[in-house]
Amino acid sequence: MANARNPKKKGYDTNRDGGSFIALPWSVLDCLAYASLSLAAKSLLIEVARQFVRDNNGRLLISRAYMAKRGWKSADTITNAKRQLLEGGFIYETVMGHRPNKASWYAVTWLGLDKIPGYDEGAFEGFKRSAYLSASPLKNTSLRPPAGTGKATTAPPTGTDLLPSVPSAGAMESLSCTCSVPLSGHHLEMPSVTAVSTLRNQH
């Protein structure tokens, strides 16, 4: 941060925008606990880390009033993301807030805890540096259908008995069936034209 204020100082990186920045170690970003965080929790971690200014690790805020100024509108989203960060060992609560206007304080665990008056009793003793490395990855809630996880059946609902080959309403009659016998009778049973003529001549 000192280099950002003094561009002429040796070692200043002129290949980036000026100003302070968040130093987030790779050990945090590459750990198993971080990979299991929700996107909201990862975003909240950046918001918390943004507040660190040299000697205030232990007095970082995640109150609804403070987060609203940063664009966070949902209290439930903040609460759930904060819970993930606490369980994952990325942040540590140094002061427990209470109504009406006392906000909780937090510290990030990849930095040492700064000595700040006002911590709750036992805050120093309970702080564990790099707690995120030994935290168990959070387990996502498995999705379960309301009817359970049984295997879907491939059999018809009426069972696996053989179905009748004849429709339930009976055999259908053909609408365009060509009868094997003409309507006027079988042609072999009808006299020929010559026979008819002979009979007429005889009479």
Secondary structure, DSSP 4 states (H G I P E B T S, - for coil): -HHHH-TTSTT--TTS-SS------HHHHTSHHHHTS-HHHHHHHHHHHHT--SS-TT-B---HHHHHHTT---HHHHHHHHHHHHHTTSEEEEE--BTTTB--EEEETTSPPP--TTPPTTHHHH--TTGGGTSPPPPPPPP--TT-SPPPP-S-TT-SSPPPSS-TT-PPPPSS---SS-TT--GGGSPPHHHHHHHHHH-
